[in-house]
Amino acid sequence: MRIAIIGQQAFGKSVLDAFLERGDDVAAVFCAPEKPGAKPDPLRLAAEERGVKTFQLPNLTSSDAAEALRALGVDLAVMAYVLQFAPQGFVNIPKHGAICYHPSLLPKYRGPSSINWPLIRGEAETGLTIFRPNDGLDEGDIVLQKTTPVSADDTLGTVYFDRLFPMGVAAMLEAADLILAGKHSETVQDEALASYEGWCRDPEARINWAAHAQEVHNLIRGCDPAPGAWTLIGDEKIRIYESHLTPARRFADVRGKPGTIAEIADGKVQIALQGGLVRIGRVRTAQGEKMSAAEFAARLGLTVGDRFDIAGPALRTAAE
């Protein structure tokens, strides 16, 4: 088949590699221009190294973008991690239209941070969708979906890099083959089940130590590695990773007020919370230095009984 790939970054590169390695004709790659000082886009670099025509257009809504795609005469446009808006008139140009990858089980978790939010919300299952893009945000008809369970200690990193990334590349190939063979089906998304979540960024990633232990654990793992759940110790913003939850069966199983350091051992720091204990393995300082949670505690002189302020801005010592 003859295709155009629209996308960027490592996922876009892997999709390009997969189509080329099985002998498909990739007529061109469309990727967003890189910002000044940014790292080179892996998709652009891979396309140039393989001699694939590359377009870096400021947007996909212009007549230049439409003319470039039309001139290629492709069977299908494959959209692999696209942040630029691609209008209906653009994606309908190829003979068989376009397909787009989205890392959630649409219509749930439409939006840009669709891997973070299922973990933060405590979902036991997530997945990916290959769909027909339209002018709505992740609203097009579904071509196929793949699911994966979410374990208690899964993080954004394990769910995406270990499952949704490789599963997504394979699903792109599968969907393209089905469409070209005329063997696919398309299912309209049920708007009654739809949900939209915005970006998961610093305002959403701040830890509230007064929250239930399950909520704190879910936030940490849903932001691990990015954007990184955080708290303040003094005036320093500390990002927290590698969370493990021990639920409390009885109130007496958790000693100390919410946010109190219950144990420092084996490189980790355990914090007492409402409903259980959360053990954190690693932290990153405001200067970008990564270390074990216990090493960080030792550096600051933190001990058992010290308490993270539930309001967020400080740390209370055991004496306070």
Phi and psi in degrees as GROMACS dihedral restraints (atoms count N, CA, C in turn):
[ dihedral_restraints ]
;  ai    aj    ak    al  type     phi  dphi    fc
    3     4     5     6     1  -109.8    20    10
    4     5     6     7     1   120.8    20    10
    6     7     8     9     1  -131.7    20    10
    7     8     9    10     1   163.2    20    10
    9    10    11    12     1  -117.7    20    10
   10    11    12    13     1   139.0    20    10
   12    13    14    15     1  -107.4    20    10
   13    14    15    16     1   129.7    20    10
   15    16    17    18     1  -118.0    20    10
   16    17    18    19     1   121.6    20    10
   18    19    20    21     1   171.3    20    10
   19    20    21    22     1  -154.8    20    10
   21    22    23    24     1  -172.1    20    10
   22    23    24    25     1   172.6    20    10
   24    25    26    27     1    61.0    20    10
   25    26    27    28     1  -167.0    20    10
   27    28    29    30     1   -63.3    20    10
   28    29    30    31     1   -37.3    20    10
   30    31    32    33     1   -65.6    20    10
   31    32    33    34     1   -45.2    20    10
   33    34    35    36     1   -58.9    20    10
   34    35    36    37     1   -41.3    20    10
   36    37    38    39     1   -62.1    20    10
   37    38    39    40     1   -44.0    20    10
   39    40    41    42     1   -65.4    20    10
   40    41    42    43     1   -35.9    20    10
   42    43    44    45     1   -66.0    20    10
   43    44    45    46     1   -44.0    20    10
   45    46    47    48     1   -57.5    20    10
   46    47    48    49     1   -49.6    20    10
   48    49    50    51     1   -58.0    20    10
   49    50    51    52     1   -42.4    20    10
   51    52    53    54     1   -64.8    20    10
   52    53    54    55     1   -43.4    20    10
   54    55    56    57     1   -67.7    20    10
   55    56    57    58     1   -42.2    20    10
   57    58    59    60     1   -66.5    20    10
   58    59    60    61     1   -40.3    20    10
   60    61    62    63     1   -67.4    20    10
   61    62    63    64     1   -22.8    20    10
   63    64    65    66     1   -98.3    20    10
   64    65    66    67     1     5.4    20    10
   66    67    68    69     1    96.5    20    10
   67    68    69    70     1    10.2    20    10
   69    70    71    72     1   -73.5    20    10
   70    71    72    73     1   156.7    20    10
   72    73    74    75     1   -93.9    20    10
   73    74    75    76     1   104.3    20    10
   75    76    77    78     1   -91.8    20    10
   76    77    78    79     1   105.3    20    10
   78    79    80    81     1   -71.8    20    10
   79    80    81    82     1   -33.8    20    10
   81    82    83    84     1  -168.2    20    10
   82    83    84    85     1   162.7    20    10
   84    85    86    87     1  -121.9    20    10
   85    86    87    88     1   134.0    20    10
   87    88    89    90     1  -110.9    20    10
   88    89    90    91     1   121.8    20    10
   90    91    92    93     1  -138.7    20    10
   91    92    93    94     1   154.1    20    10
   93    94    95    96     1   -68.4    20    10
   94    95    96    97     1   148.0    20    10
   96    97    98    99     1   -60.5    20    10
   97    98    99   100     1   145.1    20    10
   99   100   101   102     1   -83.3    20    10
  100   101   102   103     1   141.2    20    10
  102   103   104   105     1   -71.9    20    10
  103   104   105   106     1   149.9    20    10
  105   106   107   108     1   -54.9    20    10
  106   107   108   109     1   130.2    20    10
  108   109   110   111     1    84.5    20    10
  109   110   111   112     1    -6.9    20    10
  111   112   113   114     1   -76.9    20    10
  112   113   114   115     1   158.2    20    10
  114   115   116   117     1   -65.9    20    10
  115   116   117   118     1   147.1    20    10
  117   118   119   120     1   -58.4    20    10
  118   119   120   121     1   142.0    20    10
  120   121   122   123     1   -69.3    20    10
  121   122   123   124     1   122.5    20    10
  123   124   125   126     1   -58.2    20    10
  124   125   126   127     1   -34.2    20    10
  126   127   128   129     1   -66.0    20    10
  127   128   129   130     1   -45.9    20    10
  129   130   131   132     1   -61.0    20    10
  130   131   132   133     1   -45.8    20    10
  132   133   134   135     1   -60.5    20    10
  133   134   135   136     1   -44.2    20    10
  135   136   137   138     1   -64.8    20    10
  136   137   138   139     1   -40.7    20    10
  138   139   140   141     1   -63.3    20    10
  139   140   141   142     1   -44.9    20    10
  141   142   143   144     1   -65.2    20    10
  142   143   144   145     1   -40.1    20    10
  144   145   146   147     1   -64.2    20    10
  145   146   147   148     1   -31.0    20    10
  147   148   149   150     1   -94.4    20    10
  148   149   150   151     1     3.8    20    10
  150   151   152   153     1    75.2    20    10
  151   152   153   154     1    23.9    20    10
  153   154   155   156     1   -89.5    20    10
  154   155   156   157     1   132.0    20    10
  156   157   158   159     1   -56.3    20    10
  157   158   159   160     1   135.5    20    10
  159   160   161   162     1  -126.1    20    10
  160   161   162   163     1   132.6    20    10
  162   163   164   165     1  -115.8    20    10
  163   164   165   166     1   130.0    20    10
  165   166   167   168     1  -120.3    20    10
  166   167   168   169     1    87.9    20    10
  168   169   170   171     1   -99.8    20    10
  169   170   171   172     1   143.6    20    10
  171   172   173   174     1   -63.0    20    10
  172   173   174   175     1   -23.8    20    10
  174   175   176   177     1  -158.1    20    10
  175   176   177   178     1   167.8    20    10
  177   178   179   180     1  -107.6    20    10
  178   179   180   181     1    10.7    20    10
  180   181   182   183     1   -95.9    20    10
  181   182   183   184     1    -7.7    20    10
  183   184   185   186     1   -81.5    20    10
  184   185   186   187     1   161.7    20    10
  186   187   188   189     1   -65.5    20    10
  187   188   189   190     1   -29.5    20    10
  189   190   191   192     1   -62.0    20    10
  190   191   192   193     1   -42.3    20    10
  192   193   194   195     1   -65.1    20    10
  193   194   195   196     1   -45.1    20    10
  195   196   197   198     1   -63.3    20    10
  196   197   198   199     1   -43.0    20    10
  198   199   200   201     1   -65.5    20    10
  199   200   201   202     1   -38.4    20    10
  201   202   203   204     1   -63.8    20    10
  202   203   204   205     1   -43.8    20    10
  204   205   206   207     1   -69.0    20    10
  205   206   207   208     1   -41.0    20    10
  207   208   209   210     1   -62.8    20    10
  208   209   210   211     1   -39.0    20    10
  210   211   212   213     1   -66.5    20    10
  211   212   213   214     1   -19.8    20    10
  213   214   215   216     1   -77.2    20    10
  214   215   216   217     1   -25.1    20    10
  216   217   218   219     1    60.9    20    10
  217   218   219   220     1    44.6    20    10
  219   220   221   222     1   -87.3    20    10
  220   221   222   223     1   158.3    20    10
  222   223   224   225     1   -77.4    20    10
  223   224   225   226     1   -34.5    20    10
  225   226   227   228     1  -153.9    20    10
  226   227   228   229     1   143.2    20    10
  228   229   230   231     1  -101.5    20    10
  229   230   231   232     1   130.3    20    10
  231   232   233   234     1  -111.6    20    10
  232   233   234   235     1   114.6    20    10
  234   235   236   237     1  -101.1    20    10
  235   236   237   238     1   110.0    20    10
  237   238   239   240     1  -120.5    20    10
  238   239   240   241     1    94.9    20    10
  240   241   242   243     1    64.7    20    10
  241   242   243   244     1    74.3    20    10
  243   244   245   246     1  -109.4    20    10
  244   245   246   247     1   122.2    20    10
  246   247   248   249     1  -102.5    20    10
  247   248   249   250     1   -17.2    20    10
  249   250   251   252     1   -77.5    20    10
  250   251   252   253     1   146.1    20    10
  252   253   254   255     1   -73.4    20    10
  253   254   255   256     1   126.2    20    10
  255   256   257   258     1  -111.6    20    10
  256   257   258   259     1   106.4    20    10
  258   259   260   261     1   -69.4    20    10
  259   260   261   262     1   161.8    20    10
  261   262   263   264     1   -55.7    20    10
  262   263   264   265     1   -41.7    20    10
  264   265   266   267     1   -62.0    20    10
  265   266   267   268     1   -29.3    20    10
  267   268   269   270     1   -78.5    20    10
  268   269   270   271     1   -48.9    20    10
  270   271   272   273     1   -72.2    20    10
  271   272   273   274     1   -16.4    20    10
  273   274   275   276     1   -86.7    20    10
  274   275   276   277     1    -4.1    20    10
  276   277   278   279     1   -64.1    20    10
  277   278   279   280     1   -46.5    20    10
  279   280   281   282     1   -59.5    20    10
  280   281   282   283     1   156.1    20    10
  282   283   284   285     1   -53.2    20    10
  283   284   285   286     1   -41.9    20    10
  285   286   287   288     1  -110.9    20    10
  286   287   288   289     1    21.7    20    10
  288   289   290   291     1    73.0    20    10
  289   290   291   292     1  -141.6    20    10
  291   292   293   294     1  -140.6    20    10
  292   293   294   295     1   158.0    20    10
  294   295   296   297     1  -127.2    20    10
  295   296   297   298     1   150.4    20    10
  297   298   299   300     1  -135.2    20    10
  298   299   300   301     1   140.6    20    10
  300   301   302   303     1   -92.7    20    10
  301   302   303   304     1   134.8    20    10
  303   304   305   306     1  -137.8    20    10
  304   305   306   307     1   126.2    20    10
  306   307   308   309     1   -84.4    20    10
  307   308   309   310     1    58.4    20    10
  309   310   311   312     1  -157.9    20    10
  310   311   312   313     1   170.2    20    10
  312   313   314   315     1   -90.0    20    10
  313   314   315   316     1    84.5    20    10
  315   316   317   318     1   -57.1    20    10
  316   317   318   319     1   146.0    20    10
  318   319   320   321     1   -85.7    20    10
  319   320   321   322     1     5.9    20    10
  321   322   323   324     1   -78.4    20    10
  322   323   324   325     1   144.4    20    10
  324   325   326   327     1    59.3    20    10
  325   326   327   328     1    49.1    20    10
  327   328   329   330     1   -66.4    20    10
  328   329   330   331     1   154.1    20    10
  330   331   332   333     1   116.8    20    10
  331   332   333   334     1   178.8    20    10
  333   334   335   336     1   -81.5    20    10
  334   335   336   337     1   -17.9    20    10
  336   337   338   339     1  -117.2    20    10
  337   338   339   340     1    48.5    20    10
  339   340   341   342     1   -75.7    20    10
  340   341   342   343     1    -6.4    20    10
  342   343   344   345     1   -90.7    20    10
  343   344   345   346     1   -38.9    20    10
  345   346   347   348     1   -61.1    20    10
  346   347   348   349     1   -51.2    20    10
  348   349   350   351     1   -65.6    20    10
  349   350   351   352     1   -38.9    20    10
  351   352   353   354     1   -58.3    20    10
  352   353   354   355     1   -36.5    20    10
  354   355   356   357     1   -71.0    20    10
  355   356   357   358     1   -43.4    20    10
  357   358   359   360     1   -61.8    20    10
  358   359   360   361     1   -35.1    20    10
  360   361   362   363     1   -82.7    20    10
  361   362   363   364     1    -4.1    20    10
  363   364   365   366     1    80.1    20    10
  364   365   366   367     1    25.1    20    10
  366   367   368   369     1   -65.0    20    10
  367   368   369   370     1   143.5    20    10
  369   370   371   372     1   -91.0    20    10
  370   371   372   373     1    -6.6    20    10
  372   373   374   375     1  -148.7    20    10
  373   374   375   376     1   143.3    20    10
  375   376   377   378     1  -140.4    20    10
  376   377   378   379     1  -165.2    20    10
  378   379   380   381     1   171.8    20    10
  379   380   381   382     1  -158.9    20    10
  381   382   383   384     1  -138.5    20    10
  382   383   384   385     1   159.3    20    10
  384   385   386   387     1  -132.8    20    10
  385   386   387   388     1   135.0    20    10
  387   388   389   390     1  -105.7    20    10
  388   389   390   391     1   121.7    20    10
  390   391   392   393     1  -137.2    20    10
  391   392   393   394     1   168.7    20    10
  393   394   395   396     1   -87.6    20    10
  394   395   396   397     1   112.2    20    10
  396   397   398   399     1   -68.7    20    10
  397   398   399   400     1   143.8    20    10
  399   400   401   402     1  -135.4    20    10
  400   401   402   403     1  -165.2    20    10
  402   403   404   405     1   -75.0    20    10
  403   404   405   406     1   -11.2    20    10
  405   406   407   408     1   -81.1    20    10
  406   407   408   409     1   172.1    20    10
  408   409   410   411     1   -91.8    20    10
  409   410   411   412     1   103.1    20    10
  411   412   413   414     1    58.7    20    10
  412   413   414   415     1    38.6    20    10
  414   415   416   417     1  -109.5    20    10
  415   416   417   418     1    -2.3    20    10
  417   418   419   420     1   -72.1    20    10
  418   419   420   421     1   170.3    20    10
  420   421   422   423     1   -65.1    20    10
  421   422   423   424     1   142.3    20    10
  423   424   425   426     1   -85.1    20    10
  424   425   426   427     1   129.7    20    10
  426   427   428   429     1   -93.5    20    10
  427   428   429   430     1   -47.1    20    10
  429   430   431   432     1  -158.1    20    10
  430   431   432   433     1   160.0    20    10
  432   433   434   435     1  -137.8    20    10
  433   434   435   436     1   151.2    20    10
  435   436   437   438     1  -130.7    20    10
  436   437   438   439     1   141.6    20    10
  438   439   440   441     1  -115.3    20    10
  439   440   441   442     1   158.8    20    10
  441   442   443   444     1  -148.1    20    10
  442   443   444   445     1   138.8    20    10
  444   445   446   447     1   -70.8    20    10
  445   446   447   448     1   155.5    20    10
  447   448   449   450     1  -115.5    20    10
  448   449   450   451     1   118.1    20    10
  450   451   452   453     1   -82.8    20    10
  451   452   453   454     1   171.0    20    10
  453   454   455   456     1   -62.3    20    10
  454   455   456   457     1   -30.6    20    10
  456   457   458   459     1  -111.6    20    10
  457   458   459   460     1    11.0    20    10
  459   460   461   462     1   -60.4    20    10
  460   461   462   463     1   146.6    20    10
  462   463   464   465     1  -118.8    20    10
  463   464   465   466     1   171.2    20    10
  465   466   467   468     1   -52.8    20    10
  466   467   468   469     1   -42.5    20    10
  468   469   470   471     1   -62.9    20    10
  469   470   471   472     1   -46.2    20    10
  471   472   473   474     1   -69.8    20    10
  472   473   474   475     1   -40.1    20    10
  474   475   476   477     1   -65.4    20    10
  475   476   477   478     1   -44.2    20    10
  477   478   479   480     1   -78.1    20    10
  478   479   480   481     1   -57.5    20    10
  480   481   482   483     1   -71.5    20    10
  481   482   483   484     1   -32.3    20    10
  483   484   485   486     1   -86.1    20    10
  484   485   486   487     1   -26.8    20    10
  486   487   488   489     1  -127.5    20    10
  487   488   489   490     1   -63.8    20    10
  489   490   491   492     1   -64.2    20    10
  490   491   492   493     1   -31.0    20    10
  492   493   494   495     1   -67.9    20    10
  493   494   495   496     1   -61.5    20    10
  495   496   497   498     1   -65.1    20    10
  496   497   498   499     1   -36.5    20    10
  498   499   500   501     1   -62.7    20    10
  499   500   501   502     1   -36.5    20    10
  501   502   503   504     1   -66.9    20    10
  502   503   504   505     1   -40.9    20    10
  504   505   506   507     1   -61.4    20    10
  505   506   507   508     1   -47.7    20    10
  507   508   509   510     1   -63.1    20    10
  508   509   510   511     1   -37.7    20    10
  510   511   512   513     1   -67.3    20    10
  511   512   513   514     1   -33.6    20    10
  513   514   515   516     1   -61.1    20    10
  514   515   516   517     1   -45.4    20    10
  516   517   518   519     1   -63.1    20    10
  517   518   519   520     1   -45.1    20    10
  519   520   521   522     1   -61.5    20    10
  520   521   522   523     1   -46.4    20    10
  522   523   524   525     1   -64.3    20    10
  523   524   525   526     1   -42.2    20    10
  525   526   527   528     1   -60.8    20    10
  526   527   528   529     1   -43.2    20    10
  528   529   530   531     1   -63.5    20    10
  529   530   531   532     1   -43.3    20    10
  531   532   533   534     1   -62.1    20    10
  532   533   534   535     1   -42.6    20    10
  534   535   536   537     1   -67.0    20    10
  535   536   537   538     1   -46.0    20    10
  537   538   539   540     1   -64.6    20    10
  538   539   540   541     1   -29.4    20    10
  540   541   542   543     1   -87.1    20    10
  541   542   543   544     1    -4.7    20    10
  543   544   545   546     1    68.8    20    10
  544   545   546   547     1    26.8    20    10
  546   547   548   549     1  -110.6    20    10
  547   548   549   550     1     8.0    20    10
  549   550   551   552     1   -90.2    20    10
  550   551   552   553     1   165.2    20    10
  552   553   554   555     1  -125.4    20    10
  553   554   555   556     1   158.4    20    10
  555   556   557   558     1  -128.3    20    10
  556   557   558   559     1   128.3    20    10
  558   559   560   561     1  -114.6    20    10
  559   560   561   562     1   126.6    20    10
  561   562   563   564     1   -68.1    20    10
  562   563   564   565     1   135.6    20    10
  564   565   566   567     1   -68.7    20    10
  565   566   567   568     1   139.9    20    10
  567   568   569   570     1   -83.7    20    10
  568   569   570   571     1   107.0    20    10
  570   571   572   573     1   -64.7    20    10
  571   572   573   574     1   -22.5    20    10
  573   574   575   576     1   -67.7    20    10
  574   575   576   577     1   -21.2    20    10
  576   577   578   579     1  -102.5    20    10
  577   578   579   580     1     0.2    20    10
  579   580   581   582     1   -75.2    20    10
  580   581   582   583     1   145.4    20    10
  582   583   584   585     1  -141.9    20    10
  583   584   585   586     1   149.0    20    10
  585   586   587   588     1  -126.1    20    10
  586   587   588   589     1   133.2    20    10
  588   589   590   591     1  -125.5    20    10
  589   590   591   592     1   136.3    20    10
  591   592   593   594     1   -78.7    20    10
  592   593   594   595     1  -164.8    20    10
  594   595   596   597     1   -63.0    20    10
  595   596   597   598     1   142.9    20    10
  597   598   599   600     1   -96.7    20    10
  598   599   600   601     1   101.4    20    10
  600   601   602   603     1  -126.4    20    10
  601   602   603   604     1  -170.2    20    10
  603   604   605   606     1   -52.6    20    10
  604   605   606   607     1   -44.5    20    10
  606   607   608   609     1   -58.8    20    10
  607   608   609   610     1   -33.8    20    10
  609   610   611   612     1   -83.6    20    10
  610   611   612   613     1   -18.4    20    10
  612   613   614   615     1   -95.1    20    10
  613   614   615   616     1     2.9    20    10
  615   616   617   618     1   -75.5    20    10
  616   617   618   619     1   132.9    20    10
  618   619   620   621     1   -80.1    20    10
  619   620   621   622     1   133.1    20    10
  621   622   623   624     1  -105.9    20    10
  622   623   624   625     1   105.4    20    10
  624   625   626   627     1   -70.0    20    10
  625   626   627   628     1    -9.6    20    10
  627   628   629   630     1   -84.2    20    10
  628   629   630   631     1   -10.2    20    10
  630   631   632   633     1   -73.9    20    10
  631   632   633   634     1   166.7    20    10
  633   634   635   636     1   -63.1    20    10
  634   635   636   637     1   147.8    20    10
  636   637   638   639     1   -55.5    20    10
  637   638   639   640     1   -38.6    20    10
  639   640   641   642     1   -62.7    20    10
  640   641   642   643     1   -40.4    20    10
  642   643   644   645     1   -65.8    20    10
  643   644   645   646     1   -41.7    20    10
  645   646   647   648     1   -64.2    20    10
  646   647   648   649     1   -46.1    20    10
  648   649   650   651     1   -59.2    20    10
  649   650   651   652     1   -45.9    20    10
  651   652   653   654     1   -63.4    20    10
  652   653   654   655     1   -39.3    20    10
  654   655   656   657     1   -64.1    20    10
  655   656   657   658     1   -45.1    20    10
  657   658   659   660     1   -62.0    20    10
  658   659   660   661     1   -47.6    20    10
  660   661   662   663     1   -73.9    20    10
  661   662   663   664     1   -29.5    20    10
  663   664   665   666     1   -73.2    20    10
  664   665   666   667     1   -14.3    20    10
  666   667   668   669     1  -111.7    20    10
  667   668   669   670     1    14.0    20    10
  669   670   671   672     1  -108.7    20    10
  670   671   672   673     1   107.2    20    10
  672   673   674   675     1   -99.1    20    10
  673   674   675   676     1   -12.0    20    10
  675   676   677   678     1  -133.4    20    10
  676   677   678   679     1   137.5    20    10
  678   679   680   681     1   -82.5    20    10
  679   680   681   682     1    -5.4    20    10
  681   682   683   684     1    92.3    20    10
  682   683   684   685     1   108.7    20    10
  684   685   686   687     1   -62.8    20    10
  685   686   687   688     1   144.6    20    10
  687   688   689   690     1  -140.4    20    10
  688   689   690   691     1   161.4    20    10
  690   691   692   693     1  -144.1    20    10
  691   692   693   694     1   168.3    20    10
  693   694   695   696     1  -104.9    20    10
  694   695   696   697     1   134.7    20    10
  696   697   698   699     1  -120.8    20    10
  697   698   699   700     1   107.5    20    10
  699   700   701   702     1    66.8    20    10
  700   701   702   703     1  -124.6    20    10
  702   703   704   705     1  -103.3    20    10
  703   704   705   706     1     6.0    20    10
  705   706   707   708     1   -98.2    20    10
  706   707   708   709     1   131.7    20    10
  708   709   710   711     1   -85.0    20    10
  709   710   711   712     1   122.6    20    10
  711   712   713   714     1  -116.2    20    10
  712   713   714   715     1   128.8    20    10
  714   715   716   717     1   -97.9    20    10
  715   716   717   718     1   141.7    20    10
  717   718   719   720     1  -120.1    20    10
  718   719   720   721     1   136.7    20    10
  720   721   722   723     1  -136.8    20    10
  721   722   723   724     1   168.9    20    10
  723   724   725   726     1    58.5    20    10
  724   725   726   727     1    63.9    20    10
  726   727   728   729     1   -89.5    20    10
  727   728   729   730     1   144.4    20    10
  729   730   731   732     1  -137.1    20    10
  730   731   732   733     1   133.1    20    10
  732   733   734   735     1  -103.2    20    10
  733   734   735   736     1   133.3    20    10
  735   736   737   738     1  -116.0    20    10
  736   737   738   739     1   100.9    20    10
  738   739   740   741     1   -65.8    20    10
  739   740   741   742     1   148.4    20    10
  741   742   743   744     1   -91.6    20    10
  742   743   744   745     1   130.6    20    10
  744   745   746   747     1   -83.3    20    10
  745   746   747   748     1   -28.9    20    10
  747   748   749   750     1  -134.6    20    10
  748   749   750   751     1   156.5    20    10
  750   751   752   753     1   -57.7    20    10
  751   752   753   754     1   -34.7    20    10
  753   754   755   756     1   -70.8    20    10
  754   755   756   757     1   -13.5    20    10
  756   757   758   759     1   -72.0    20    10
  757   758   759   760     1   -18.1    20    10
  759   760   761   762     1  -117.2    20    10
  760   761   762   763     1   115.8    20    10
  762   763   764   765     1  -102.8    20    10
  763   764   765   766     1   141.4    20    10
  765   766   767   768     1    98.1    20    10
  766   767   768   769     1   158.2    20    10
  768   769   770   771     1   -72.1    20    10
  769   770   771   772     1   157.9    20    10
  771   772   773   774     1   -54.4    20    10
  772   773   774   775     1   134.2    20    10
  774   775   776   777     1    92.9    20    10
  775   776   777   778     1     2.2    20    10
  777   778   779   780     1   -84.3    20    10
  778   779   780   781     1   136.9    20    10
  780   781   782   783     1   -70.5    20    10
  781   782   783   784     1   118.1    20    10
  783   784   785   786     1   -95.9    20    10
  784   785   786   787     1   -27.1    20    10
  786   787   788   789     1  -162.3    20    10
  787   788   789   790     1   144.8    20    10
  789   790   791   792     1  -128.2    20    10
  790   791   792   793     1   110.8    20    10
  792   793   794   795     1  -161.3    20    10
  793   794   795   796     1   151.4    20    10
  795   796   797   798     1    54.1    20    10
  796   797   798   799     1    36.0    20    10
  798   799   800   801     1    80.3    20    10
  799   800   801   802     1     2.2    20    10
  801   802   803   804     1  -121.9    20    10
  802   803   804   805     1   161.1    20    10
  804   805   806   807     1  -121.5    20    10
  805   806   807   808     1   127.7    20    10
  807   808   809   810     1  -105.5    20    10
  808   809   810   811     1   133.0    20    10
  810   811   812   813     1  -119.8    20    10
  811   812   813   814     1   130.9    20    10
  813   814   815   816     1   -78.9    20    10
  814   815   816   817     1   133.7    20    10
  816   817   818   819     1  -140.5    20    10
  817   818   819   820     1   169.2    20    10
  819   820   821   822     1   -61.2    20    10
  820   821   822   823     1   119.3    20    10
  822   823   824   825     1    88.6    20    10
  823   824   825   826     1     3.3    20    10
  825   826   827   828     1   160.2    20    10
  826   827   828   829     1  -171.0    20    10
  828   829   830   831     1  -119.7    20    10
  829   830   831   832     1   135.8    20    10
  831   832   833   834     1  -113.5    20    10
  832   833   834   835     1   122.7    20    10
  834   835   836   837     1  -101.3    20    10
  835   836   837   838     1   126.8    20    10
  837   838   839   840     1  -110.4    20    10
  838   839   840   841     1   138.7    20    10
  840   841   842   843     1   -97.8    20    10
  841   842   843   844     1   -38.4    20    10
  843   844   845   846     1  -140.0    20    10
  844   845   846   847     1   156.6    20    10
  846   847   848   849     1  -135.3    20    10
  847   848   849   850     1   162.2    20    10
  849   850   851   852     1  -129.6    20    10
  850   851   852   853     1   129.0    20    10
  852   853   854   855     1   -78.6    20    10
  853   854   855   856     1   171.9    20    10
  855   856   857   858     1   -62.7    20    10
  856   857   858   859     1   -22.7    20    10
  858   859   860   861     1   -87.0    20    10
  859   860   861   862     1     1.0    20    10
  861   862   863   864     1    89.0    20    10
  862   863   864   865     1     5.1    20    10
  864   865   866   867     1   -79.9    20    10
  865   866   867   868     1   130.7    20    10
  867   868   869   870     1  -104.8    20    10
  868   869   870   871     1   141.3    20    10
  870   871   872   873     1  -161.4    20    10
  871   872   873   874     1   169.1    20    10
  873   874   875   876     1   -66.7    20    10
  874   875   876   877     1   153.8    20    10
  876   877   878   879     1   -62.8    20    10
  877   878   879   880     1   -36.6    20    10
  879   880   881   882     1   -67.9    20    10
  880   881   882   883     1   -39.0    20    10
  882   883   884   885     1   -62.8    20    10
  883   884   885   886     1   -40.8    20    10
  885   886   887   888     1   -64.3    20    10
  886   887   888   889     1   -43.1    20    10
  888   889   890   891     1   -60.8    20    10
  889   890   891   892     1   -41.9    20    10
  891   892   893   894     1   -65.2    20    10
  892   893   894   895     1   -38.8    20    10
  894   895   896   897     1   -61.9    20    10
  895   896   897   898     1   -37.3    20    10
  897   898   899   900     1   -92.2    20    10
  898   899   900   901     1    -3.3    20    10
  900   901   902   903     1    74.1    20    10
  901   902   903   904     1    26.6    20    10
  903   904   905   906     1   -78.1    20    10
  904   905   906   907     1   143.1    20    10
  906   907   908   909     1  -135.8    20    10
  907   908   909   910     1   168.8    20    10
  909   910   911   912     1   -57.0    20    10
  910   911   912   913     1   133.0    20    10
  912   913   914   915     1   103.6    20    10
  913   914   915   916     1   -22.4    20    10
  915   916   917   918     1   -66.2    20    10
  916   917   918   919     1   149.4    20    10
  918   919   920   921     1  -131.2    20    10
  919   920   921   922     1   128.9    20    10
  921   922   923   924     1   -68.9    20    10
  922   923   924   925     1   130.8    20    10
  924   925   926   927     1   -66.5    20    10
  925   926   927   928     1   126.3    20    10
  927   928   929   930     1   -65.3    20    10
  928   929   930   931     1   -18.8    20    10
  930   931   932   933     1   -81.1    20    10
  931   932   933   934     1   -12.5    20    10
  933   934   935   936     1   103.8    20    10
  934   935   936   937     1   -34.8    20    10
  936   937   938   939     1   -83.0    20    10
  937   938   939   940     1    -4.8    20    10
  939   940   941   942     1  -155.0    20    10
  940   941   942   943     1   179.2    20    10
  942   943   944   945     1  -121.7    20    10
  943   944   945   946     1   129.6    20    10
  945   946   947   948     1   -93.5    20    10
  946   947   948   949     1   137.5    20    10
  948   949   950   951     1   -83.8    20    10
  949   950   951   952     1   163.2    20    10
  951   952   953   954     1   -60.0    20    10
  952   953   954   955     1   -25.3    20    10
  954   955   956   957     1   -77.5    20    10
  955   956   957   958     1   -16.6    20    10
